[in-house]
Amino acid sequence: MKIASYSNRTGGFVSSNSGVIQNCYTDAKVKHPCNAAGFAFENSGKIEHPVAKNQTYGKENIAGFCCRNKGDITESGWLLPKGGIKKSSYLDSALAVEYERYADIAAKLKLGDAWCSAAQEADDSLELNESGNTYVFAKEEQKRSWVEIGSAEELIAIAKNIAGGDKDASDAYYKLTCDINLHGKKWFPIGLTDTTPFTGIFDGAGYRIHNFKIQGKGLDFAGFFGYIKGGYVVNLKLDCIADAHGSNVTGAMCAVNDRGTIVNCHVTAKILAEKTCGGFVGKNTGVIAKCSFVGAVARAVSPIAFFLPFSALLVLLLSIGVGIVINRFLSSPWSPEIVDPNQRPVVDTGTYTP
């Protein structure tokens, strides 16, 4: 692997991990010219039992599971169906898990109770057992006062209060009471910066927040959660679009998980990647368990690059138009026209009287 610039680091699940990731799953089509991996671009922590499905596309520093590993990766890997792509096209060919049936994967990676054994035995799919992985808090935590969230307005207000430096709002315990549709709104991250992080508990209770866009422009940390510091996020589902253009760190669930805990959370998203970007989390130094990301992660396109072909076409059309106008001005406005081809000229033989 070339020691190239790592200003852009893309992972289907996480860009950088120095924490613990256990029993997680990604089914992400990852496409980037360089520095991209199906699960984690770089790892200096511990990764146990995760699986990366789908394919990673690129030209330089491309891996099916992990590009740079200085930590521990055990019983994990990227799936390679029999007769699929060549292992040699990825840097981490040793982490390829060749299989004919899904049951083969469960046996090779020793996948336990966190996974749906019934689906594996029927050879239908490989997926996590969402209902069996529900995170349940201790009795002491359940007795605390919980803030219930039942509308988009309440959710947006909480994010703004935390960003404004409200310490009580940051430390509070929150619980969803229903699915929330944000109606295509641009999302304002919960825990906007490292100085105003989310430090409390957010229990999704199995509900889904959907139909919103994470816009990285102007943000250091772009995600549903921007910066989690020692907090808990559990039992939450997200369905969104994320554009990392302009952000330093991006992840659909969370940009930076700083010693926090994320359990039984699932994301479906399309992400335009730039700089440090992961499908689920950008940077992780905490614990992530029994979570999944399904979708696509591809390179973010600059607005200038997007409009460049249209600009070139516009210039061409204007040039043609100007050429036509100039040609009209320089040419004679009169064109000779034959009225009668058989007519002969009249010769004047007499005198002319005015």
C-alpha positions in Angstrom: 0.0 0.0 0.0 1.4 3.4 -0.9 2.1 5.9 1.8 -0.2 8.5 0.2 -2.1 11.4 1.6 -4.9 10.2 3.8 -6.8 13.5 3.8 -9.7 11.4 2.4 -10.5 8.3 4.3 -13.7 6.4 3.6 -15.1 3.4 5.3 -18.4 1.6 4.6 -19.1 1.5 8.4 -16.4 3.6 10.1 -13.5 5.6 8.8 -11.3 5.4 11.9 -11.6 3.1 14.9 -9.5 3.0 18.0 -12.3 1.7 20.2 -14.3 -1.5 20.2 -16.7 -2.7 17.5 -18.6 -6.0 17.9 -21.2 -7.9 15.9 -21.8 -5.2 13.4 -22.8 -5.4 9.7 -22.5 -3.3 6.6 -24.1 -3.8 3.2 -22.6 -0.8 1.5 -21.5 -0.1 -2.0 -18.4 1.9 -1.4 -17.0 3.9 -4.3 -14.0 6.2 -4.1 -10.9 6.8 -6.2 -8.5 6.1 -3.3 -8.4 5.3 0.5 -11.6 3.3 0.8 -12.7 0.1 2.6 -15.9 -1.9 2.9 -16.0 -1.7 6.7 -13.2 0.4 8.3 -10.5 2.4 6.5 -8.1 2.2 9.5 -8.2 0.3 12.8 -6.0 0.6 15.9 -8.6 -0.8 18.3 -10.6 -4.0 18.5 -13.0 -5.4 15.9 -14.8 -8.7 16.6 -17.4 -10.5 14.5 -18.4 -7.7 12.0 -19.2 -8.6 8.4 -18.8 -6.4 5.3 -21.0 -7.3 2.3 -21.1 -5.7 -1.2 -18.2 -4.4 -3.1 -15.6 -1.6 -2.8 -14.6 0.3 -6.0 -11.5 2.4 -6.5 -8.0 2.6 -7.9 -5.6 3.1 -5.0 -5.6 1.8 -1.4 -8.8 -0.2 -1.7 -9.9 -2.9 0.7 -12.9 -5.2 1.1 -12.8 -4.8 4.9 -9.9 -2.7 6.3 -7.1 -0.8 4.6 -4.8 -0.1 7.5 -4.9 -2.3 10.6 -2.6 -1.7 13.6 -5.1 -3.2 16.1 -7.0 -6.5 16.5 -9.4 -7.9 13.9 -10.8 -11.3 14.9 -13.4 -13.5 13.2 -14.3 -10.7 10.8 -14.1 -10.2 7.1 -15.7 -9.2 3.8 -17.9 -11.7 1.9 -16.6 -13.2 -1.3 -19.2 -15.4 -3.1 -17.8 -18.4 -4.9 -16.7 -17.3 -8.4 -16.8 -13.6 -7.3 -14.1 -10.9 -7.8 -10.4 -11.7 -7.4 -9.1 -11.3 -3.9 -5.9 -9.8 -5.2 -7.7 -6.7 -6.3 -8.0 -5.7 -2.6 -5.3 -5.0 -0.1 -6.8 -7.3 2.6 -7.3 -10.5 0.6 -6.6 -12.4 3.8 -9.8 -11.1 5.3 -12.0 -12.4 2.4 -14.6 -15.0 3.5 -15.4 -17.3 0.7 -18.7 -19.1 0.9 -21.5 -20.9 -1.0 -24.2 -20.6 1.6 -24.8 -18.1 4.4 -24.5 -20.8 7.0 -20.8 -21.1 5.9 -20.2 -17.5 7.0 -21.7 -18.1 10.4 -19.5 -21.1 10.9 -16.3 -19.5 9.7 -16.7 -16.3 11.7 -18.4 -17.9 14.7 -21.3 -15.6 14.6 -23.3 -15.9 17.8 -26.8 -15.0 19.2 -26.6 -11.5 17.9 -27.3 -12.8 14.4 -30.5 -14.3 13.0 -29.7 -18.1 13.0 -33.0 -18.9 11.4 -32.2 -16.8 8.3 -28.7 -18.4 8.0 -30.1 -21.9 8.2 -32.7 -21.2 5.6 -29.9 -19.6 3.5 -32.1 -16.5 3.0 -29.8 -13.8 4.2 -27.2 -12.7 6.8 -28.6 -10.2 9.2 -28.6 -9.1 12.8 -31.4 -10.1 15.2 -32.8 -6.6 15.9 -35.5 -7.7 18.4 -33.2 -9.9 20.3 -30.5 -7.2 20.6 -32.7 -4.5 22.2 -30.7 -2.6 24.8 -32.5 -2.5 28.2 -31.3 0.0 30.9 -30.8 -0.9 34.5 -33.6 -0.2 37.0 -31.8 2.8 38.4 -31.6 4.4 35.0 -35.2 3.5 34.2 -36.4 5.4 37.4 -34.8 8.6 36.2 -36.9 11.3 34.6 -37.0 10.7 30.8 -37.8 13.4 28.2 -40.2 11.9 25.7 -39.9 13.0 22.0 -43.0 12.6 19.9 -42.7 15.2 17.1 -40.2 16.8 14.7 -40.5 20.1 16.5 -39.5 18.6 19.8 -36.5 16.8 18.3 -35.2 20.0 16.5 -35.6 22.0 19.7 -33.5 19.6 21.7 -30.6 19.7 19.1 -30.7 23.6 19.2 -30.7 23.7 23.0 -27.6 21.4 23.2 -25.8 23.4 20.5 -26.6 26.6 22.5 -24.6 25.2 25.5 -27.5 24.0 27.7 -25.8 21.4 29.9 -29.0 20.0 31.3 -30.2 19.3 27.8 -26.9 17.7 26.9 -27.0 15.4 30.0 -30.7 14.5 29.8 -32.3 11.1 29.1 -34.4 11.0 25.9 -36.8 8.5 24.5 -38.8 8.4 21.2 -42.5 7.6 21.4 -43.1 7.2 17.7 -41.6 7.3 14.2 -40.6 10.9 13.2 -40.7 12.2 9.7 -38.6 15.3 9.2 -40.1 16.1 5.8 -36.9 16.6 3.9 -35.4 19.2 6.4 -31.7 20.0 6.6 -30.7 18.4 9.9 -29.0 20.3 12.8 -26.7 17.7 14.6 -27.3 16.8 18.2 -24.0 17.7 19.9 -22.8 20.2 17.3 -19.1 20.5 18.4 -16.6 19.0 20.8 -17.3 21.9 23.2 -21.1 21.3 23.1 -21.3 17.4 22.9 -24.1 15.0 23.6 -23.4 13.4 27.0 -26.8 11.9 27.9 -28.8 8.9 26.8 -31.0 8.7 23.7 -33.2 5.6 23.5 -34.9 5.2 20.1 -37.2 2.5 21.5 -37.1 0.8 18.1 -38.6 3.8 16.3 -37.3 5.4 13.1 -36.3 9.0 12.2 -36.5 9.4 8.5 -36.7 11.8 5.5 -34.0 14.3 6.4 -30.7 15.5 5.0 -27.3 15.9 6.7 -25.5 18.8 5.1 -21.8 19.0 6.0 -21.1 22.5 4.7 -20.1 24.8 7.6 -19.9 21.9 10.1 -16.8 20.3 11.7 -18.9 17.2 12.6 -21.8 16.2 10.4 -24.2 13.4 11.4 -27.5 12.9 13.2 -25.2 13.2 16.3 -22.3 15.5 15.7 -20.2 14.7 18.8 -21.0 12.1 21.4 -18.9 12.3 24.6 -19.5 9.4 27.0 -23.2 9.2 26.1 -25.4 6.3 25.1 -27.4 5.9 21.9 -29.5 2.7 21.7 -32.4 1.1 19.8 -32.5 3.8 17.1 -33.2 3.6 13.3 -32.3 6.3 10.8 -33.1 6.7 7.1 -31.5 9.7 5.5 -29.1 11.3 2.9 -25.8 12.8 3.9 -23.6 15.2 2.0 -20.1 15.4 3.6 -18.9 18.2 1.3 -17.4 20.9 3.6 -17.3 18.8 6.8 -14.1 17.5 8.5 -15.7 14.3 9.9 -19.0 12.7 8.8 -21.1 9.7 9.8 -24.8 9.2 9.3 -25.4 8.1 12.9 -22.6 10.0 14.5 -19.5 12.0 13.3 -17.4 11.3 16.4 -18.2 8.8 19.1 -15.8 9.8 21.9 -15.9 7.0 24.4 -19.6 6.7 24.0 -21.7 3.6 23.6 -23.9 2.8 20.6 -26.0 -0.4 20.7 -28.7 -1.9 18.4 -28.9 1.0 16.0 -29.4 0.7 12.3 -28.9 3.2 9.4 -30.1 3.2 5.8 -28.5 6.0 3.9 -26.8 7.4 0.8 -23.7 9.3 1.6 -21.5 11.6 -0.5 -18.1 11.2 1.2 -15.3 13.7 1.7 -12.3 13.8 4.1 -13.0 11.5 7.1 -16.2 9.7 6.4 -17.9 6.5 7.6 -21.3 5.2 6.6 -22.3 4.7 10.3 -19.7 6.6 12.3 -16.8 8.8 11.2 -14.4 8.3 14.1 -14.9 5.9 17.0 -13.1 5.7 20.3 -16.0 4.2 22.2 -18.1 1.0 21.9 -20.3 0.1 19.0 -22.2 -3.2 19.1 -25.0 -5.0 17.2 -25.4 -2.1 14.7 -25.7 -2.0 10.9 -25.4 0.3 7.9 -27.1 -0.4 4.6 -26.7 1.9 1.6 -24.0 3.6 -0.5 -20.9 5.7 0.2 -19.5 7.5 -2.8 -17.2 10.5 -3.4 -18.7 13.9 -2.9 -18.7 16.0 -6.1 -17.9 19.7 -5.9 -20.8 21.9 -7.1 -18.3 23.6 -9.5 -17.4 20.2 -11.0 -21.1 19.3 -11.3 -22.0 22.5 -13.2 -18.8 22.5 -15.3 -20.2 20.4 -18.2 -23.3 22.6 -18.3 -21.1 25.7 -18.3 -19.1 24.4 -21.3 -22.2 23.6 -23.2 -23.6 27.1 -22.5 -20.4 28.7 -23.7 -20.5 26.6 -26.9 -24.1 27.6 -27.6 -23.3 31.3 -27.0 -20.3 31.1 -29.4 -22.5 29.6 -32.1 -25.1 32.3 -31.6 -22.6 35.1 -31.8 -21.1 33.6 -34.9 -24.5 33.5 -36.6 -25.2 37.1 -35.7 -21.8 38.4 -37.0 -22.3 36.5 -40.2 -25.7 38.1 -40.7 -24.3 41.6 -40.2 -21.4 41.1 -42.6 -23.4 39.6 -45.4 -25.5 41.6 -48.0 -29.1 42.1 -46.9 -30.3 41.6 -50.5 -30.3 38.4 -52.5 -30.7 38.3 -56.3 -33.9 36.6 -57.4 -34.8 35.3 -60.9 -38.3 36.3 -61.8 -38.5 34.9 -65.4 -35.6 32.9 -66.7 -36.9 33.3 -70.4 -37.0 37.1 -70.3 -34.6 39.1 -72.5 -33.2 42.5 -71.8 -34.8 45.5 -73.6 -32.5 47.5 -75.8 -33.2 51.3 -75.9 -32.9 52.5 -79.5 -34.9 55.7 -79.3 -34.5 59.1 -77.7 -35.5 59.8 -74.1 -37.7 62.7 -73.3 -37.9 63.6 -69.7 
